[in-house]
Amino acid sequence: MQKKRILPYIIMGILKQNPNSTDKELTNQFNEEISEFWKASHSQIYPELKKMLADDWITETQRENNEKEINYSLTKKGALQLENWIKQPITELAVSHDLFSLKLFFINDQNDPRIAELINEEKALIKTQLQHLYARKKLLFDGQKDIEKNYGHYLILTRAISRNEGQLEWLNSL
């Protein structure tokens, strides 16, 4: 079964919030903001931009102060595509690539020493992720006005914090 393309909608959402972004600025958004719930590399983003240009969902213009940099903006057709995608009901849960769970699933013996190793590795990763998430929350949402300005982002960030805190609590109970 062919996987539905989600990346163009994420890119269009970024361009709606940050018009005239370069491909580097788009990649930075994935690394700084979107990484809290979605991953994409420059090597994935660049080909998707080309497809989106061909679909007339975005336009490109040369940056005035640098001929090599290109700015991308959402077209009316792209804005409509994004709005229609947001309106579509979610009909299935998206399962992320959780290597910890996958590896743990295949260990049958409860005394297998790899279980403790996996748990300790996962705890360390989650603690690092939580530090990052707490710092982002403090930086981006210092007051109620900041929350109101980007409420959806705030909800996703607090969801990520809650999910990680819950996962850490579960791991500590083992």
C-alpha positions in Angstrom: 0.0 0.0 0.0 1.4 3.4 -1.0 2.0 5.8 1.9 0.2 9.1 1.7 2.4 12.1 1.3 2.2 14.2 4.4 5.4 16.3 4.0 3.9 18.7 1.5 1.2 19.7 3.9 3.7 20.3 6.7 5.7 22.5 4.3 2.6 24.4 3.3 1.7 24.9 6.9 5.2 26.3 7.6 4.9 28.6 4.6 1.5 29.8 5.7 3.1 30.8 9.0 6.4 32.0 7.5 5.9 33.2 3.9 9.0 33.7 1.7 11.0 31.0 3.5 14.1 29.5 1.9 14.7 25.8 1.8 17.3 26.3 4.6 14.7 28.1 6.7 12.2 25.3 6.1 14.7 22.8 7.2 15.5 24.8 10.3 11.7 24.8 11.2 11.8 21.0 11.0 14.9 20.9 13.2 13.7 23.5 15.8 9.9 23.3 16.0 8.4 20.5 14.0 10.9 18.0 15.3 8.9 17.8 18.5 6.5 15.5 16.5 7.8 15.0 12.9 11.2 14.4 11.3 12.3 15.4 7.8 15.7 16.0 6.4 16.9 18.5 3.7 17.2 15.6 1.3 13.5 14.9 1.8 12.3 18.5 1.7 14.1 19.6 -1.4 12.5 17.0 -3.8 9.2 17.7 -2.2 9.5 21.4 -3.0 10.1 20.5 -6.6 6.9 18.4 -6.7 5.0 21.1 -5.0 6.2 23.7 -7.6 5.0 21.3 -10.3 1.6 21.0 -8.6 1.4 24.8 -8.4 1.0 24.6 -4.6 4.0 27.0 -4.0 6.0 29.5 -6.0 9.6 30.4 -5.9 11.4 33.7 -6.2 15.1 34.6 -6.1 16.2 36.4 -3.0 17.3 39.9 -3.9 20.6 39.9 -1.8 21.6 36.4 -2.8 21.0 34.9 -6.3 21.5 31.3 -5.0 18.8 31.5 -2.3 15.2 30.9 -3.3 12.2 32.0 -1.4 9.1 29.8 -1.4 5.6 31.0 -0.8 2.2 29.4 -0.8 -0.1 29.8 -3.8 -3.9 30.2 -3.6 -4.1 26.6 -4.8 -1.7 25.5 -2.1 -3.5 27.4 0.6 -6.7 25.6 -0.5 -5.0 22.2 -0.5 -3.7 22.9 3.1 -7.2 24.0 4.3 -8.8 20.9 2.8 -6.2 18.6 4.3 -6.7 20.2 7.8 -10.5 19.6 7.4 -10.1 15.9 6.6 -11.0 13.7 9.5 -8.3 11.5 10.9 -9.3 7.9 10.4 -6.3 6.0 11.7 -3.7 6.4 14.4 -0.3 7.2 13.0 2.3 4.9 14.6 5.8 6.4 14.7 9.0 4.5 14.4 9.6 3.5 18.0 12.7 1.3 17.9 12.7 0.9 21.7 9.3 -0.8 21.6 10.1 -2.8 18.6 13.3 -4.2 20.1 11.7 -4.8 23.5 8.8 -6.6 21.8 11.2 -9.3 20.4 12.9 -10.1 23.7 11.0 -13.0 25.3 13.0 -13.8 28.4 12.2 -11.4 31.3 15.7 -12.0 32.7 17.4 -11.0 29.4 20.1 -8.3 30.4 19.3 -6.4 27.2 16.0 -5.3 28.7 17.8 -3.2 31.4 20.2 -1.8 28.8 17.3 -0.8 26.5 15.4 0.8 29.4 18.4 2.8 30.6 19.1 4.0 27.0 15.5 5.0 26.6 15.5 6.9 29.9 18.5 8.8 28.9 17.0 9.7 25.5 13.7 10.8 27.1 15.5 12.9 29.8 17.4 14.7 27.0 14.2 15.2 25.0 12.4 16.6 28.1 15.2 19.1 28.7 14.8 20.3 25.1 11.0 20.5 25.4 11.1 22.4 28.7 13.6 24.9 27.2 11.4 25.4 24.1 8.3 25.9 26.2 10.1 28.5 28.4 11.5 30.3 25.3 8.4 30.3 23.1 5.6 30.4 25.7 6.7 32.7 28.5 3.3 34.3 28.9 -0.4 33.9 28.1 0.0 36.2 25.0 2.6 33.9 23.6 0.3 30.9 24.1 -2.7 32.7 22.5 -0.6 33.7 19.5 0.4 30.1 18.6 -2.1 28.0 20.5 -1.8 24.9 18.3 2.0 24.9 18.7 1.6 25.3 22.4 -0.8 22.3 22.6 1.6 20.1 20.6 4.5 21.1 22.8 2.7 20.4 26.0 1.4 17.1 24.6 5.0 16.1 23.8 6.1 17.0 27.3 3.2 15.0 28.8 3.9 12.0 26.6 7.6 12.0 27.5 6.9 12.5 31.3 4.4 9.6 31.1 6.9 7.4 29.3 9.6 8.2 31.8 7.3 7.5 34.7 6.5 4.1 33.2 10.1 3.3 32.7 11.0 4.3 36.3 8.3 1.9 37.5 9.9 -1.2 35.9 
